[in-house]
Amino acid sequence: MSEEIKNQENQEETEATETNQEASTQPTQEEMAANGKKIMDDRQMILKLAESSKIADTFGKKKIVFIDKDRATKYALELTYPGSVRASDIIQQSYMSNGQYSFRTLMNEAIKDVITLPHIKDVADFWDHHTNFGEAAVAVFNFLNDVSEGTDDVAGDQE
């Protein structure tokens, strides 16, 4: 019988200890208030950073690039920035599974929203009659990346 009493006392002590531990893990009102204040301070900080980190609107920025500069076949393209999301889409769509970029895909998308002059309706048709398709594609690719990163060098390389 005394063994049963000891077991019951031990069980009661264990339950009391567990209850005390559970109670001590519950935050106090002061801790809850401090946590609530920290959450509010963090939110204020996020909102302030969102406002202070704004850059000038890049949509519609223009740049004139010259292709084949040093030859008699030199021509110019007027590039207009389509906005960050569209620029990202164009770059992403041109990315291939082998880790390279498809210039054809890039330029097919660019003639819709980026190359605003001359008005190009078909990539193959235009570049079958103009030189340096690759140079033009690299210029478009760099323009989309440079403006999306906020660089100020988008005035053009007019010559």
C-alpha positions as CSV (number, residue, x, y, z in Angstrom):
1,M,0.0,0.0,0.0
2,S,2.8,2.4,0.8
3,E,4.2,1.8,-2.6
4,E,0.9,2.9,-4.2
5,I,0.9,6.1,-2.0
6,K,4.5,6.9,-3.1
7,N,3.6,6.4,-6.8
8,Q,0.5,8.6,-6.4
9,E,2.5,11.3,-4.6
10,N,5.2,11.1,-7.4
11,Q,2.6,11.4,-10.1
12,E,1.0,14.4,-8.3
13,E,4.4,16.1,-8.0
14,T,5.2,15.4,-11.7
15,E,1.8,16.9,-12.7
16,A,2.3,19.9,-10.5
17,T,5.8,20.4,-12.0
18,E,4.5,20.1,-15.6
19,T,1.7,22.6,-14.7
20,N,4.2,25.1,-13.3
21,Q,6.5,24.7,-16.4
22,E,3.5,25.3,-18.7
23,A,2.6,28.3,-16.7
24,S,6.1,29.7,-16.8
25,T,6.2,29.3,-20.6
26,Q,3.2,31.5,-21.0
27,P,4.3,35.1,-21.7
28,T,3.6,37.7,-19.2
29,Q,1.5,40.8,-20.1
30,E,4.7,42.9,-20.2
31,E,6.3,40.4,-22.6
32,M,3.1,40.4,-24.8
33,A,3.1,44.2,-24.9
34,A,6.8,44.3,-25.8
35,N,6.2,41.8,-28.5
36,G,3.3,43.7,-29.9
37,K,5.3,46.9,-29.9
38,K,8.2,45.2,-31.7
39,I,5.8,43.9,-34.4
40,M,4.4,47.4,-34.8
41,D,7.9,48.9,-35.0
42,D,8.9,46.3,-37.6
43,R,5.9,47.1,-39.7
44,Q,6.6,50.8,-39.5
45,M,10.2,50.2,-40.5
46,I,9.1,48.1,-43.5
47,L,6.6,50.8,-44.7
48,K,9.3,53.6,-44.3
49,L,11.8,51.5,-46.3
50,A,9.3,50.8,-49.0
51,E,8.7,54.6,-49.3
52,S,12.3,55.7,-49.0
53,S,13.7,53.1,-51.5
54,K,11.5,54.2,-54.4
55,I,13.3,55.1,-57.6
56,A,12.2,57.3,-60.5
57,D,9.7,55.7,-62.7
58,T,11.6,53.9,-65.5
59,F,8.6,53.1,-67.7
60,G,9.0,54.7,-71.1
61,K,12.7,55.7,-70.7
62,K,14.3,55.9,-74.1
63,K,17.7,55.2,-75.5
64,I,19.1,55.3,-79.0
65,V,21.7,52.6,-79.8
66,F,23.8,52.4,-82.9
67,I,24.5,49.1,-84.5
68,D,27.5,48.5,-86.7
69,K,28.8,51.9,-85.8
70,D,32.1,51.9,-87.8
71,R,30.7,50.6,-91.1
72,A,28.6,52.0,-93.9
73,T,25.8,49.7,-92.8
74,K,25.4,51.6,-89.5
75,Y,21.8,51.9,-88.3
76,A,20.0,53.0,-85.1
77,L,17.3,51.6,-82.9
78,E,15.2,53.6,-80.5
79,L,14.6,51.5,-77.4
80,T,11.9,52.2,-74.9
81,Y,11.7,50.6,-71.5
82,P,8.5,48.6,-71.1
83,G,8.5,48.6,-67.3
84,S,10.3,46.2,-64.9
85,V,7.8,43.4,-65.0
86,R,7.6,43.3,-68.8
87,A,11.4,43.6,-69.1
88,S,11.7,40.7,-66.8
89,D,9.2,38.6,-68.8
90,I,11.1,39.3,-72.0
91,I,14.4,38.2,-70.5
92,Q,12.8,35.2,-68.9
93,Q,11.0,34.1,-72.0
94,S,14.3,34.2,-73.9
95,Y,16.1,32.0,-71.4
96,M,16.7,28.5,-72.7
97,S,17.1,25.2,-70.7
98,N,20.8,25.1,-71.7
99,G,21.5,28.3,-69.8
100,Q,21.8,30.5,-72.9
101,Y,19.5,33.2,-74.2
102,S,17.7,32.9,-77.5
103,F,18.3,36.1,-79.4
104,R,15.4,35.3,-81.7
105,T,12.9,35.0,-78.8
106,L,14.4,38.1,-77.1
107,M,14.0,40.2,-80.3
108,N,10.6,38.8,-81.2
109,E,9.4,40.1,-77.8
110,A,11.4,43.3,-78.1
111,I,9.8,44.4,-81.4
112,K,6.5,44.4,-79.6
113,D,7.4,46.7,-76.7
114,V,11.1,47.7,-76.7
115,I,12.2,48.6,-80.2
116,T,10.0,51.5,-81.0
117,L,11.8,52.9,-84.0
118,P,12.1,51.7,-86.7
119,H,8.8,49.8,-86.7
120,I,9.9,46.2,-87.1
121,K,7.1,43.7,-87.9
122,D,9.3,40.6,-88.4
123,V,12.7,39.9,-86.9
124,A,13.9,37.7,-89.7
125,D,12.7,40.0,-92.4
126,F,14.4,43.1,-90.9
127,W,17.7,41.4,-90.0
128,D,17.9,39.6,-93.3
129,H,18.4,43.2,-94.7
130,H,20.5,44.6,-91.8
131,T,23.8,43.6,-90.2
132,N,24.7,42.5,-86.7
133,F,21.6,40.9,-85.4
134,G,23.7,39.6,-82.4
135,E,25.0,43.1,-81.6
136,A,21.4,44.5,-81.7
137,A,20.1,41.7,-79.5
138,V,22.9,42.3,-76.9
139,A,22.1,46.0,-77.0
140,V,18.4,45.3,-76.2
141,F,19.3,42.7,-73.5
142,N,21.7,45.2,-71.9
143,F,19.2,48.0,-72.1
144,L,16.5,45.9,-70.4
145,N,18.9,44.9,-67.6
146,D,20.6,48.3,-67.1
147,V,17.3,50.2,-66.7
148,S,15.8,47.6,-64.5
149,E,18.8,47.9,-62.2
150,G,18.3,51.6,-62.0
151,T,21.5,52.7,-63.8
152,D,21.2,56.3,-65.1
153,D,23.1,55.6,-68.4
154,V,20.1,55.4,-70.6
155,A,20.4,58.7,-72.5
156,G,21.7,57.0,-75.6
157,D,25.0,56.8,-77.4
158,Q,24.0,59.2,-80.2
159,E,26.7,59.7,-82.8
